[in-house]
């Protein structure tokens, strides 16, 4: 898919999200599912990389990056509303003048609340299951939380900005490719890069800190402080570094040009109808048209 066509498709998706969010209960459920799926990625990361951390392996970051992409794959293939990807999608909608700033704000706020609710619900499930109460997974959880709490506000913002640039590029490339294998590959690499690099994803942090709160390793204030810096950083990464950048680089994303490129071209054989076919008697034309319908 061409870049202008992808911009047009993203704007179309923004319109759908703006309509969907007008049914708040339904949209919240969709956003909660995204928070749960991100939680699945976090618990998988802790379970697989925990023993490596306990053994002081140098492959911890590599393994974390290799397994966490399952979270975004679940969101994209199963279907759910993730705040970080909406940072890009809704910006395309506004720039295309297909949606309003009010639509953008409504989707961002509702997706954030839904993602947080889903992350908390998932953490409560994990707490009841007791899978990370102790052992290597619990130790790794504590280490990750301590690292995030030690980072300054500026560091969290910059890491969040870089993170969502990669996450939105994953979604962008997912949209541009065809075939499930190609889509999965395009999602895996950017997410691997952000996790292995130690960048900050606000929704992943919702899940991680919620697990820490349930496990007695973090407090609500720790989560609030982290989100105060990572949410704005994620917005800049998705809205500015991806959506606005591609919009500007492609001639301002002019609606008319984008729509023209987005429309499928007519097959060549349909444009060169032989002259004798244009003089078919009226009754024959009617029968042929009826057959086509």
C-alpha positions as CSV (number, residue, x, y, z in Angstrom):
1,X,0.0,0.0,0.0
2,X,1.3,3.5,-0.9
3,X,2.0,6.0,1.9
4,X,-0.8,8.3,0.7
5,X,-3.3,5.4,0.7
6,X,-2.1,4.4,4.2
7,X,-2.7,7.9,5.4
8,X,-6.2,7.8,3.9
9,X,-6.9,4.4,5.5
10,X,-5.7,5.7,8.9
11,X,-8.0,8.7,8.6
12,X,-10.9,6.4,7.8
13,X,-10.1,4.4,10.9
14,X,-10.0,7.6,12.9
15,X,-13.6,8.3,11.8
16,X,-14.7,4.8,12.9
17,X,-13.0,5.3,16.3
18,X,-14.8,8.7,16.7
19,X,-18.1,7.0,16.1
20,X,-17.4,4.0,18.3
21,X,-16.4,6.2,21.3
22,X,-19.9,7.7,21.2
23,X,-21.0,4.4,22.7
24,X,-18.8,4.8,25.8
25,X,-19.5,1.4,27.4
26,X,-18.6,-0.5,24.2
27,X,-15.5,1.5,23.6
28,X,-14.4,1.0,27.2
29,X,-14.7,-2.7,26.9
30,X,-12.6,-2.7,23.7
31,X,-10.0,-0.5,25.5
32,X,-10.0,-2.8,28.5
33,X,-9.2,-5.7,26.3
34,X,-6.1,-3.9,25.0
35,X,-5.0,-3.3,28.6
36,X,-5.4,-7.0,29.4
37,X,-3.5,-8.0,26.3
38,X,-0.6,-5.7,27.3
39,X,-0.7,-7.3,30.7
40,X,-0.4,-10.7,29.0
41,X,2.8,-9.5,27.4
42,X,4.1,-8.3,30.8
43,X,3.5,-11.5,32.6
44,X,5.0,-13.5,29.8
45,X,8.1,-11.3,30.0
46,X,8.4,-11.7,33.7
47,X,7.9,-15.5,33.6
48,X,10.4,-16.1,30.8
49,X,13.1,-13.5,31.6
50,X,12.9,-13.8,35.4
51,X,15.1,-16.9,35.7
52,X,17.6,-15.3,33.4
53,X,17.8,-12.2,35.6
54,X,18.3,-14.4,38.6
55,X,21.2,-16.1,36.8
56,X,22.7,-12.7,35.9
57,X,22.4,-13.6,32.2
58,X,23.4,-11.0,29.6
59,X,20.4,-12.1,27.5
60,X,17.7,-10.7,29.7
61,X,16.9,-7.7,27.5
62,X,17.1,-9.8,24.4
63,X,14.6,-12.3,25.7
64,X,12.3,-9.5,27.0
65,X,12.3,-7.9,23.6
66,X,11.7,-11.2,21.9
67,X,8.6,-12.2,23.9
68,X,6.8,-8.9,24.6
69,X,5.6,-8.3,21.0
70,X,2.9,-10.9,21.6
71,X,1.0,-8.1,23.4
72,X,0.7,-5.8,20.4
73,X,0.1,-8.8,18.1
74,X,-2.9,-9.7,20.3
75,X,-4.2,-6.1,20.1
76,X,-3.9,-5.9,16.3
77,X,-5.0,-9.3,15.3
78,X,-7.7,-9.9,17.9
79,X,-8.9,-6.3,17.8
80,X,-8.8,-3.8,20.7
81,X,-8.3,-0.1,21.3
82,X,-4.8,0.8,22.6
83,X,-4.1,4.4,23.6
84,X,-0.6,4.6,22.1
85,X,-1.7,3.6,18.6
86,X,-4.6,6.1,18.8
87,X,-2.0,8.8,19.3
88,X,-1.1,8.3,15.6
89,X,-4.5,7.3,14.2
90,X,-6.6,10.2,15.6
91,X,-3.9,12.7,14.6
92,X,-4.2,11.5,11.0
93,X,-8.0,12.0,11.3
94,X,-7.6,15.6,12.5
95,X,-5.0,16.5,9.9
96,X,-7.2,15.0,7.2
97,X,-10.1,17.1,8.6
98,X,-12.1,13.9,8.8
99,X,-12.4,14.2,12.6
100,X,-12.3,17.0,15.2
101,X,-10.0,17.9,18.1
102,X,-12.9,17.0,20.4
103,X,-13.0,13.5,18.8
104,X,-9.3,13.1,19.3
105,X,-9.5,14.1,23.0
106,X,-12.5,11.9,23.6
107,X,-10.8,8.8,22.1
108,X,-7.5,9.5,23.9
109,X,-9.1,9.9,27.3
110,X,-11.4,7.0,26.9
111,X,-8.7,4.6,25.6
112,X,-6.4,5.6,28.5
113,X,-9.1,5.0,31.1
114,X,-10.1,1.7,29.5
115,X,-6.5,0.5,29.2
116,X,-5.9,1.3,32.8
117,X,-9.0,-0.5,33.9
118,X,-8.0,-3.6,31.9
119,X,-4.5,-3.5,33.3
120,X,-5.8,-3.4,36.8
121,X,-8.3,-6.2,36.2
122,X,-5.6,-8.4,34.8
123,X,-3.3,-7.6,37.7
124,X,-6.0,-8.7,40.1
125,X,-6.4,-12.0,38.2
126,X,-2.7,-12.6,38.4
127,X,-2.7,-11.7,42.1
128,X,-5.4,-14.3,42.6
129,X,-3.4,-16.9,40.6
130,X,-0.3,-16.2,42.6
131,X,2.1,-16.8,39.7
132,X,4.5,-14.0,40.6
133,X,4.1,-13.9,44.4
134,X,7.7,-15.0,44.8
135,X,10.7,-16.4,42.9
136,X,12.6,-15.0,39.9
137,X,9.5,-13.4,38.3
138,X,8.8,-11.4,41.5
139,X,12.5,-10.4,41.7
140,X,12.5,-9.2,38.1
141,X,9.3,-7.2,38.7
142,X,10.9,-5.5,41.6
143,X,14.0,-4.7,39.6
144,X,12.0,-3.2,36.7
145,X,9.9,-1.1,39.0
146,X,12.9,0.2,40.8
147,X,14.5,1.2,37.5
148,X,11.5,3.1,36.4
149,X,11.1,4.9,39.7
150,X,14.8,5.9,39.6
151,X,14.5,7.6,36.2
152,X,14.0,11.3,36.1
153,X,10.9,13.0,34.6
154,X,12.9,14.1,31.5
155,X,14.3,10.6,31.0
156,X,10.8,9.0,31.2
157,X,9.4,11.5,28.7
158,X,12.2,11.0,26.2
159,X,12.0,7.2,26.6
160,X,8.2,7.3,26.1
161,X,8.6,9.5,23.0
162,X,11.0,7.0,21.4
163,X,8.9,4.1,22.5
164,X,5.7,5.2,20.8
165,X,7.5,6.3,17.7
166,X,8.5,2.6,17.4
167,X,5.1,1.3,18.4
168,X,3.2,3.5,15.9
169,X,5.7,2.5,13.2
170,X,4.8,-1.1,14.0
171,X,1.1,-0.3,13.5
172,X,1.9,1.9,10.4
173,X,3.8,-1.0,8.8
174,X,1.1,-3.5,9.8
175,X,-1.4,-1.4,7.9
176,X,0.9,-1.1,4.8
177,X,1.6,-4.8,4.4
178,X,-0.6,-7.7,3.3
179,X,-0.5,-11.3,4.6
180,X,-0.6,-12.3,8.2
181,X,3.0,-13.4,8.2
182,X,4.3,-10.1,6.9
183,X,2.1,-8.1,9.3
184,X,3.3,-10.1,12.3
185,X,6.9,-9.6,11.3
186,X,6.4,-5.9,10.8
187,X,5.0,-5.6,14.3
188,X,7.6,-7.8,16.0
189,X,10.7,-5.9,15.1
190,X,9.8,-2.4,16.3
191,X,8.3,-3.7,19.5
192,X,11.4,-5.8,20.1
193,X,13.5,-2.7,19.6
194,X,11.6,-0.6,22.1
195,X,11.6,-3.3,24.8
196,X,15.2,-4.3,24.4
197,X,16.2,-0.6,24.4
198,X,14.5,0.0,27.7
199,X,12.0,2.6,26.4
200,X,8.7,3.5,28.2
201,X,5.2,2.5,27.1
202,X,2.5,4.1,29.3
203,X,0.1,1.2,29.0
204,X,2.7,-1.4,29.6
205,X,3.7,0.6,32.7
206,X,0.0,0.5,33.8
207,X,0.2,-3.3,33.7
208,X,3.6,-3.5,35.3
209,X,2.8,-1.1,38.2
210,X,-0.6,-2.7,38.7
211,X,1.2,-6.0,39.1
212,X,3.6,-4.4,41.5
213,X,0.8,-2.8,43.6
214,X,-1.1,-6.2,43.8
215,X,2.2,-7.8,44.8
216,X,3.1,-5.1,47.4
217,X,6.1,-3.9,45.5
218,X,4.8,-0.5,44.3
219,X,2.2,2.2,45.2
220,X,-0.5,4.1,43.3
221,X,1.6,7.2,43.6
222,X,4.5,5.5,41.7
223,X,2.2,4.7,38.9
224,X,0.8,8.2,38.8
225,X,4.2,9.7,38.6
226,X,5.3,7.5,35.8
227,X,2.1,8.2,33.8
228,X,2.6,11.9,34.3
229,X,5.7,11.8,32.1
230,X,5.1,8.7,29.9
231,X,1.7,9.6,28.6
232,X,2.8,13.0,27.2
233,X,5.9,11.4,25.8
234,X,3.9,8.7,24.0
235,X,1.6,11.4,22.6
236,X,4.6,13.2,21.1
237,X,6.1,10.0,19.7
238,X,2.9,8.9,17.9
239,X,1.3,12.2,17.0
240,X,4.4,14.2,16.0
241,X,7.2,11.8,15.1
242,X,5.0,9.5,13.1
243,X,1.6,11.0,12.1
244,X,2.7,14.6,11.6
245,X,6.0,13.6,10.1
246,X,4.5,11.4,7.4
247,X,1.7,13.9,6.8
248,X,4.2,16.7,6.2
249,X,6.6,14.6,4.1
250,X,3.8,13.6,1.8
251,X,2.8,17.1,0.5
252,X,0.7,18.0,3.6
253,X,-1.5,14.9,3.1
254,X,-3.9,16.8,0.9
255,X,-7.3,15.1,1.1
256,X,-8.0,15.2,-2.7
257,X,-4.7,13.7,-3.7
258,X,-4.9,11.1,-1.0
259,X,-8.4,10.0,-1.9
260,X,-7.4,9.7,-5.6
261,X,-4.5,7.5,-4.8
262,X,-6.5,5.5,-2.3
263,X,-9.2,4.6,-4.9
264,X,-8.5,1.3,-6.8
265,X,-7.8,1.7,-10.5
266,X,-10.2,0.2,-13.0
267,X,-8.8,-2.9,-14.7
268,X,-7.5,-2.3,-18.2
269,X,-9.9,-4.7,-19.9
270,X,-12.9,-2.7,-18.6
271,X,-11.6,0.6,-20.1
272,X,-11.2,-0.8,-23.7
273,X,-14.7,-2.1,-24.5
274,X,-14.9,-2.9,-28.2
275,X,-17.0,-0.6,-30.3
276,X,-19.4,-3.3,-31.4
277,X,-20.3,-3.9,-27.7
278,X,-21.6,-0.3,-27.3
279,X,-24.4,-0.8,-29.7
280,X,-26.1,-3.8,-28.1
281,X,-29.9,-3.7,-28.4
282,X,-31.7,-2.4,-25.3
283,X,-33.2,-5.7,-24.4
284,X,-29.8,-7.5,-24.5
285,X,-28.2,-4.8,-22.3
286,X,-31.0,-5.2,-19.7
287,X,-30.5,-8.9,-19.5
288,X,-26.8,-8.7,-19.2
289,X,-27.0,-6.1,-16.4
290,X,-29.5,-8.2,-14.5
291,X,-27.1,-11.2,-14.8
292,X,-24.3,-9.1,-13.4
293,X,-26.4,-8.0,-10.4
